[in-house]
């Protein structure tokens, strides 16, 4: 068989192309210190992007994919979410319920926009 090990990895290359936006909702670049609560323990995070469906943050805490958490957000307070992925100190999470457009817009007016590149 002469097929390359990499012959079927085109989807991986496309998914890593920053020019291709595969997200279900537009992300807003922000810079906000917050915390995640897991099993009654708080873990400090810095939120770096957010949408009505989820967010990405940075943390030094050892958190795992699949954990049910709550994230403190303005207006919403402790909002339930699931950790969908963890990589190199970055955490992606999906909210249990999308944030309504009215509340999302009000919340974004409070959260500081990101001023610098990471």
FIRO-890046 format. One record per atom (N, C-alpha, C, CB): atom name; chain; z, x, y; residue number from 1. Coordinates in Angstrom, 3 decimals. Last residue first. Glycine has a CB too. Layout:
at/ch/up/east/north/i
CA/A/Z/X/Y/NUM
...
This chain:
at/ch/up/east/north/i
N/A/22.099/-1.894/38.695/118
CA/A/23.071/-1.356/37.726/118
C/A/22.517/-0.080/37.210/118
CB/A/23.365/-2.345/36.559/118
N/A/21.504/-2.116/42.227/117
CA/A/21.020/-2.104/40.845/117
C/A/22.097/-1.528/39.944/117
CB/A/19.705/-1.288/40.717/117
N/A/23.436/-4.123/44.547/116
CA/A/22.875/-2.856/44.055/116
C/A/22.373/-3.015/42.638/116
CB/A/23.920/-1.732/44.119/116
N/A/24.335/-6.668/45.095/115
CA/A/23.778/-5.879/46.198/115
C/A/23.081/-4.606/45.731/115
CB/A/24.872/-5.520/47.169/115
N/A/24.421/-9.918/43.767/114
CA/A/24.436/-8.488/43.481/114
C/A/23.717/-7.747/44.591/114
CB/A/23.784/-8.186/42.112/114
N/A/26.240/-12.425/45.589/113
CA/A/25.012/-11.913/44.967/113
C/A/25.139/-10.411/44.738/113
CB/A/23.769/-12.223/45.850/113
N/A/29.391/-13.943/44.834/112
CA/A/28.637/-12.932/45.597/112
C/A/27.367/-12.510/44.872/112
CB/A/29.510/-11.704/45.859/112
N/A/29.749/-17.433/44.540/111
CA/A/29.672/-16.159/43.821/111
C/A/28.853/-15.153/44.628/111
CB/A/29.052/-16.359/42.414/111
N/A/29.374/-19.702/46.113/110
CA/A/30.666/-19.005/46.182/110
C/A/30.588/-17.600/45.573/110
CB/A/31.746/-19.824/45.462/110
N/A/26.970/-20.771/45.504/109
CA/A/27.231/-20.532/46.926/109
C/A/28.537/-19.760/47.133/109
CB/A/27.285/-21.865/47.686/109
N/A/27.171/-21.213/42.791/108
CA/A/26.405/-20.052/43.261/108
C/A/26.651/-19.755/44.728/108
CB/A/24.926/-20.275/43.033/108
N/A/28.597/-23.650/42.831/107
CA/A/29.227/-22.446/42.295/107
C/A/28.506/-21.186/42.796/107
CB/A/29.229/-22.485/40.750/107
N/A/26.657/-25.391/43.823/106
CA/A/27.906/-25.199/44.575/106
C/A/28.596/-23.906/44.134/106
CB/A/28.859/-26.412/44.377/106
N/A/24.752/-25.196/41.743/105
CA/A/24.403/-24.787/43.102/105
C/A/25.647/-24.531/43.948/105
CB/A/23.533/-25.851/43.766/105
N/A/26.321/-26.252/39.623/104
CA/A/25.772/-24.894/39.554/104
C/A/25.431/-24.382/40.954/104
CB/A/24.515/-24.862/38.652/104
N/A/26.770/-28.872/40.443/103
CA/A/27.915/-27.954/40.325/103
C/A/27.427/-26.507/40.305/103
CB/A/28.740/-28.263/39.043/103
N/A/24.088/-29.807/40.363/102
CA/A/24.906/-29.942/41.578/102
C/A/26.082/-28.954/41.562/102
CB/A/25.432/-31.394/41.714/102
N/A/23.216/-29.288/37.668/101
CA/A/22.586/-28.644/38.827/101
C/A/23.444/-28.704/40.096/101
CB/A/21.247/-29.292/39.100/101
N/A/25.861/-28.650/35.285/100
CA/A/25.003/-29.598/36.012/100
C/A/24.429/-28.918/37.258/100
CB/A/25.802/-30.885/36.409/100
N/A/25.668/-26.253/32.762/99
CA/A/26.314/-26.629/34.017/99
C/A/25.355/-27.546/34.776/99
CB/A/26.695/-25.359/34.874/99
N/A/25.492/-27.097/29.274/98
CA/A/24.879/-26.583/30.509/98
C/A/25.665/-27.071/31.732/98
CB/A/23.389/-27.029/30.611/98
N/A/28.197/-26.341/27.110/97
CA/A/27.412/-27.389/27.766/97
C/A/26.764/-26.773/29.002/97
CB/A/28.308/-28.635/28.147/97
N/A/28.938/-23.827/26.281/96
CA/A/28.958/-24.916/25.307/96
C/A/28.155/-26.110/25.810/96
CB/A/30.400/-25.339/25.006/96
N/A/26.903/-21.097/27.413/95
CA/A/27.904/-22.123/27.671/95
C/A/27.806/-23.224/26.621/95
CB/A/27.731/-22.708/29.087/95
N/A/26.496/-18.021/25.875/94
CA/A/25.880/-19.316/26.138/94
C/A/26.996/-20.332/26.333/94
CB/A/24.917/-19.743/24.975/94
N/A/26.530/-14.548/26.795/93
CA/A/27.161/-15.760/26.275/93
C/A/26.407/-17.001/26.709/93
CB/A/28.609/-15.846/26.733/93
N/A/26.463/-11.126/26.214/92
CA/A/25.691/-12.309/26.562/92
C/A/26.369/-13.525/25.986/92
CB/A/24.242/-12.203/26.056/92
N/A/27.804/-8.174/27.414/91
CA/A/28.071/-9.360/26.596/91
C/A/27.206/-10.496/27.118/91
CB/A/29.593/-9.751/26.624/91
N/A/27.898/-4.634/27.267/90
CA/A/27.352/-5.858/27.850/90
C/A/27.554/-7.006/26.870/90
CB/A/25.845/-5.689/28.201/90
N/A/28.726/-2.446/25.856/89
CA/A/29.589/-2.922/26.929/89
C/A/29.073/-4.148/27.657/89
CB/A/29.794/-1.842/27.903/89
N/A/26.549/-2.249/23.961/88
CA/A/26.866/-1.190/24.929/88
C/A/27.678/-1.688/26.118/88
CB/A/25.594/-0.559/25.429/88
N/A/26.336/-5.610/23.302/87
CA/A/25.611/-4.345/23.189/87
C/A/26.016/-3.410/24.319/87
CB/A/24.086/-4.583/23.207/87
N/A/26.493/-8.748/21.797/86
CA/A/27.292/-7.681/22.420/86
C/A/26.532/-6.377/22.208/86
CB/A/28.762/-7.602/21.809/86
N/A/25.695/-12.263/21.926/85
CA/A/25.386/-10.876/21.585/85
C/A/26.306/-9.929/22.355/85
CB/A/23.902/-10.557/21.891/85
N/A/26.982/-14.680/22.297/84
CA/A/25.746/-14.666/21.512/84
C/A/25.335/-13.261/21.110/84
CB/A/24.626/-15.317/22.293/84
N/A/29.985/-16.255/22.530/83
CA/A/29.362/-14.939/22.676/83
C/A/28.170/-14.884/21.729/83
CB/A/30.383/-13.776/22.377/83
N/A/30.108/-19.436/23.974/82
CA/A/30.060/-18.656/22.736/82
C/A/29.395/-17.327/23.037/82
CB/A/29.297/-19.420/21.606/82
N/A/32.394/-21.237/26.146/81
CA/A/31.136/-20.562/25.833/81
C/A/31.250/-19.877/24.472/81
CB/A/30.769/-19.531/26.937/81
N/A/34.064/-23.306/28.573/80
CA/A/33.833/-22.865/27.194/80
C/A/32.438/-22.288/26.970/80
CB/A/34.050/-24.017/26.251/80
N/A/35.665/-22.191/31.495/79
CA/A/34.526/-22.936/30.965/79
C/A/34.185/-22.417/29.571/79
CB/A/33.297/-22.819/31.911/79
N/A/38.179/-22.453/33.623/78
CA/A/37.957/-21.904/32.280/78
C/A/36.893/-22.740/31.564/78
CB/A/39.289/-21.879/31.455/78
N/A/36.555/-23.378/36.599/77
CA/A/37.737/-22.709/36.033/77
C/A/37.396/-22.146/34.654/77
CB/A/38.945/-23.696/35.936/77
N/A/34.570/-24.519/38.126/76
CA/A/34.726/-24.960/36.740/76
C/A/35.995/-24.442/36.074/76
CB/A/33.538/-24.526/35.939/76
N/A/34.967/-23.211/40.676/75
CA/A/34.850/-24.673/40.554/75
C/A/35.168/-25.137/39.137/75
CB/A/33.438/-25.135/40.950/75
N/A/34.086/-20.052/39.291/74
CA/A/34.484/-20.869/40.446/74
C/A/34.137/-22.339/40.194/74
CB/A/33.788/-20.364/41.743/74
N/A/35.125/-19.399/35.914/73
CA/A/34.057/-19.528/36.902/73
C/A/34.557/-20.355/38.080/73
CB/A/32.793/-20.175/36.275/73
N/A/36.233/-17.692/33.138/72
CA/A/36.658/-18.274/34.408/72
C/A/35.492/-18.231/35.391/72
CB/A/37.894/-17.521/34.983/72
N/A/35.329/-18.682/29.920/71
CA/A/35.068/-17.755/31.011/71
C/A/35.489/-18.428/32.304/71
CB/A/33.565/-17.328/31.056/71
N/A/36.489/-18.794/26.604/70
CA/A/36.318/-19.486/27.879/70
C/A/36.171/-18.404/28.936/70
CB/A/37.530/-20.459/28.199/70
N/A/34.902/-18.582/23.352/69
CA/A/35.701/-18.075/24.454/69
C/A/35.699/-19.083/25.589/69
CB/A/35.173/-16.712/24.935/69
N/A/34.226/-17.861/20.063/68
CA/A/34.337/-18.952/21.014/68
C/A/35.317/-18.496/22.092/68
CB/A/34.809/-20.292/20.319/68
N/A/32.150/-15.298/18.749/67
CA/A/33.471/-15.727/19.207/67
C/A/33.346/-16.868/20.209/67
CB/A/34.235/-14.550/19.834/67
N/A/29.579/-14.431/18.241/66
CA/A/30.055/-15.628/17.551/66
C/A/31.416/-16.115/18.001/66
CB/A/30.098/-15.373/16.102/66
N/A/30.160/-10.968/18.586/65
CA/A/29.195/-12.065/18.537/65
C/A/29.785/-13.231/17.753/65
CB/A/27.861/-11.601/17.900/65
N/A/33.275/-9.867/19.989/64
CA/A/32.284/-9.947/18.918/64
C/A/31.369/-11.154/19.065/64
CB/A/32.974/-9.994/17.577/64
N/A/34.838/-7.279/21.981/63
CA/A/34.557/-8.677/21.683/63
C/A/33.391/-8.741/20.710/63
CB/A/34.246/-9.480/22.981/63
N/A/36.797/-5.114/23.222/62
CA/A/36.095/-5.213/21.940/62
C/A/35.954/-6.693/21.573/62
CB/A/36.857/-4.424/20.813/62
N/A/36.305/-4.472/26.728/61
CA/A/37.017/-5.097/25.614/61
C/A/36.147/-5.166/24.367/61
CB/A/37.483/-6.497/26.000/61
N/A/34.945/-3.679/28.893/60
CA/A/35.364/-2.610/27.983/60
C/A/36.075/-3.165/26.753/60
CB/A/36.276/-1.626/28.709/60
N/A/32.079/-5.528/29.997/59
CA/A/33.499/-5.443/29.685/59
C/A/33.752/-4.248/28.773/59
CB/A/33.995/-6.750/29.024/59
N/A/29.767/-7.486/31.837/58
CA/A/30.172/-6.184/31.303/58
C/A/31.674/-6.207/31.058/58
CB/A/29.783/-5.023/32.276/58
N/A/27.666/-10.351/31.152/57
CA/A/28.736/-9.646/31.848/57
C/A/28.952/-8.293/31.190/57
CB/A/30.046/-10.476/31.845/57
N/A/25.499/-13.047/31.554/56
CA/A/25.701/-11.719/31.000/56
C/A/26.772/-11.047/31.834/56
CB/A/24.373/-10.884/30.983/56
N/A/25.477/-16.580/30.703/55
CA/A/25.621/-15.437/31.596/55
C/A/25.631/-14.144/30.810/55
CB/A/26.892/-15.558/32.426/55
N/A/24.101/-19.965/30.659/54
CA/A/24.914/-18.864/30.168/54
C/A/24.980/-17.731/31.170/54
CB/A/24.373/-18.358/28.852/54
N/A/22.818/-22.118/31.856/53
CA/A/22.985/-22.119/30.402/53
C/A/23.897/-21.019/29.875/53
CB/A/21.654/-21.991/29.753/53
N/A/22.446/-21.736/34.504/52
CA/A/23.160/-22.956/34.132/52
C/A/23.455/-23.001/32.634/52
CB/A/22.350/-24.184/34.539/52
N/A/23.111/-18.202/34.699/51
CA/A/22.225/-19.361/34.811/51
C/A/23.063/-20.582/34.463/51
CB/A/20.954/-19.234/33.868/51
N/A/23.758/-14.880/35.855/50
CA/A/24.219/-16.189/35.415/50
C/A/23.095/-17.203/35.563/50
CB/A/25.463/-16.632/36.214/50
N/A/24.815/-11.442/35.719/49
CA/A/23.807/-12.473/35.946/49
C/A/24.274/-13.768/35.319/49
CB/A/22.433/-12.053/35.373/49
N/A/27.256/-10.159/35.775/48
CA/A/26.128/-9.521/36.454/48
C/A/24.901/-10.428/36.555/48
CB/A/25.754/-8.249/35.733/48
N/A/30.730/-10.216/35.872/47
CA/A/29.529/-11.014/35.640/47
C/A/28.391/-10.405/36.446/47
CB/A/29.755/-12.514/36.028/47
N/A/32.971/-8.244/34.387/46
CA/A/32.203/-8.306/35.634/46
C/A/30.919/-9.042/35.297/46
CB/A/31.914/-6.859/36.242/46
N/A/36.192/-8.951/32.905/45
CA/A/34.739/-8.798/32.850/45
C/A/34.178/-8.744/34.268/45
CB/A/34.090/-9.959/32.048/45
N/A/39.211/-8.658/31.018/44
CA/A/38.495/-8.527/32.280/44
C/A/37.005/-8.311/32.067/44
CB/A/39.068/-7.385/33.089/44
N/A/40.583/-10.998/28.910/43
CA/A/39.830/-9.748/28.928/43
C/A/39.031/-9.717/30.230/43
CB/A/38.885/-9.618/27.666/43
N/A/43.503/-12.615/27.668/42
CA/A/42.509/-12.438/28.723/42
C/A/41.883/-11.049/28.653/42
CB/A/43.145/-12.663/30.099/42
N/A/44.257/-14.519/24.781/41
CA/A/44.316/-13.225/25.467/41
C/A/43.191/-13.123/26.480/41
CB/A/44.234/-12.060/24.458/41
N/A/43.874/-16.874/23.362/40
CA/A/45.021/-16.779/24.259/40
C/A/45.162/-15.462/25.005/40
CB/A/46.242/-17.010/23.492/40
N/A/41.420/-16.439/22.043/39
CA/A/42.666/-16.563/21.273/39
C/A/43.896/-16.330/22.146/39
CB/A/42.668/-15.573/20.106/39
N/A/40.135/-15.268/24.976/38
CA/A/39.849/-15.367/23.548/38
C/A/41.176/-15.395/22.820/38
CB/A/38.950/-14.181/23.049/38
N/A/38.818/-15.587/28.140/37
CA/A/40.002/-15.835/27.323/37
C/A/39.560/-16.065/25.885/37
CB/A/40.816/-17.054/27.859/37
N/A/37.521/-13.397/30.527/36
CA/A/37.246/-14.208/29.345/36
C/A/38.576/-14.392/28.628/36
CB/A/36.160/-13.538/28.403/36
N/A/37.359/-13.207/34.116/35
CA/A/37.984/-12.895/32.824/35
C/A/37.542/-13.894/31.766/35
CB/A/39.524/-12.895/32.946/35
N/A/35.762/-11.412/36.823/34
CA/A/36.305/-12.627/36.209/34
C/A/37.086/-12.225/34.964/34
CB/A/35.167/-13.649/35.852/34
N/A/33.906/-10.339/39.586/33
CA/A/34.950/-10.018/38.617/33
C/A/35.546/-11.332/38.123/33
CB/A/36.055/-9.089/39.246/33
N/A/30.476/-10.430/40.205/32
CA/A/31.747/-11.130/40.306/32
C/A/32.700/-10.691/39.194/32
CB/A/31.525/-12.644/40.251/32
N/A/27.504/-10.459/41.291/31
CA/A/28.490/-9.395/41.109/31
C/A/29.860/-10.014/41.312/31
CB/A/28.249/-8.193/42.100/31
N/A/24.217/-11.535/40.156/30
CA/A/25.487/-11.698/40.864/30
C/A/26.382/-10.494/40.613/30
CB/A/26.197/-12.997/40.427/30
N/A/21.099/-12.910/39.895/29
CA/A/21.820/-11.646/39.868/29
C/A/23.057/-11.772/40.747/29
CB/A/20.914/-10.470/40.341/29
N/A/20.358/-15.700/37.935/28
CA/A/20.677/-15.233/39.283/28
C/A/21.478/-13.943/39.153/28
CB/A/21.473/-16.319/40.097/28
N/A/17.745/-16.586/35.708/27
CA/A/19.034/-15.939/35.937/27
C/A/19.154/-15.547/37.406/27
CB/A/19.201/-14.697/35.024/27
N/A/16.211/-19.579/34.628/26
CA/A/16.194/-18.436/35.541/26
C/A/17.608/-17.906/35.732/26
CB/A/15.575/-18.828/36.904/26
N/A/16.152/-20.351/31.134/25
CA/A/16.534/-20.691/32.510/25
C/A/16.533/-19.425/33.355/25
CB/A/17.934/-21.380/32.553/25
N/A/15.305/-19.301/28.767/24
CA/A/15.138/-20.743/28.953/24
C/A/15.468/-21.185/30.366/24
CB/A/16.003/-21.496/27.974/24
N/A/13.432/-16.227/28.750/23
CA/A/14.656/-16.995/28.917/23
C/A/14.340/-18.457/29.154/23
CB/A/15.485/-16.440/30.067/23
N/A/11.416/-14.462/28.632/22
CA/A/11.528/-15.390/27.522/22
C/A/12.769/-16.266/27.639/22
CB/A/11.549/-14.633/26.214/22
N/A/9.225/-12.896/30.592/21
CA/A/10.506/-13.587/30.707/21
C/A/10.577/-14.671/29.643/21
CB/A/10.695/-14.193/32.129/21
N/A/7.821/-9.855/30.552/20
CA/A/7.763/-11.130/29.846/20
C/A/9.139/-11.774/29.901/20
CB/A/7.291/-10.941/28.372/20
N/A/8.352/-7.490/31.705/19
CA/A/7.409/-8.349/32.413/19
C/A/7.319/-9.728/31.771/19
CB/A/6.032/-7.702/32.449/19
N/A/9.936/-6.056/29.972/18
CA/A/10.601/-6.739/31.086/18
C/A/9.668/-7.647/31.870/18
CB/A/11.204/-5.727/32.019/18
N/A/9.662/-6.219/26.579/17
CA/A/8.834/-6.019/27.758/17
C/A/9.449/-6.775/28.928/17
CB/A/7.375/-6.484/27.501/17
N/A/10.944/-6.874/24.303/16
CA/A/11.583/-5.868/25.143/16
C/A/10.787/-5.578/26.411/16
CB/A/11.774/-4.593/24.359/16
N/A/9.255/-8.622/23.016/15
CA/A/10.531/-9.148/23.489/15
C/A/11.256/-8.158/24.394/15
CB/A/11.416/-9.508/22.309/15
N/A/7.131/-6.944/22.252/14
CA/A/6.919/-7.956/23.287/14
C/A/8.242/-8.446/23.848/14
CB/A/6.118/-9.133/22.731/14
N/A/8.415/-5.456/20.244/13
CA/A/7.903/-4.790/21.432/13
C/A/7.687/-5.787/22.566/13
CB/A/6.599/-4.062/21.113/13
N/A/8.916/-7.525/18.432/12
CA/A/10.029/-6.771/19.004/12
C/A/9.588/-6.076/20.277/12
CB/A/10.572/-5.746/17.995/12
N/A/6.377/-8.363/17.697/11
CA/A/7.259/-9.305/18.386/11
C/A/8.442/-8.598/19.031/11
CB/A/7.758/-10.365/17.416/11
N/A/5.403/-6.121/16.315/10
CA/A/4.833/-6.470/17.616/10
C/A/5.715/-7.422/18.397/10
CB/A/3.469/-7.081/17.438/10
N/A/6.077/-5.255/13.793/9
CA/A/7.115/-5.242/14.821/9
C/A/6.584/-5.568/16.217/9
CB/A/7.786/-3.897/14.843/9
N/A/4.511/-4.798/11.535/8
CA/A/4.938/-6.170/11.832/8
C/A/5.998/-6.243/12.912/8
CB/A/5.458/-6.825/10.587/8
N/A/4.052/-2.045/11.353/7
CA/A/2.924/-2.964/11.478/7
C/A/3.345/-4.365/11.916/7
CB/A/2.190/-3.048/10.167/7
N/A/5.855/-0.058/10.898/6
CA/A/5.889/-0.684/12.215/6
C/A/4.814/-1.755/12.396/6
CB/A/5.735/0.367/13.280/6
N/A/5.238/0.930/8.446/5
CA/A/6.548/0.302/8.581/5
C/A/6.609/-0.500/9.879/5
CB/A/7.671/1.365/8.547/5
N/A/1.800/0.240/7.673/4
CA/A/2.829/0.988/8.387/4
C/A/4.132/0.207/8.404/4
CB/A/2.376/1.303/9.819/4
N/A/0.163/-0.077/4.559/3
CA/A/0.626/-0.662/5.825/3
C/A/1.781/0.148/6.395/3
CB/A/1.055/-2.130/5.624/3
N/A/-0.930/0.669/2.144/2
CA/A/-1.088/1.569/3.279/2
C/A/-0.587/0.978/4.595/2
CB/A/-2.531/1.947/3.420/2
N/A/0.000/0.850/-1.180/1
CA/A/0.000/0.000/0.000/1
C/A/0.000/0.891/1.236/1
CB/A/1.225/-0.965/0.002/1
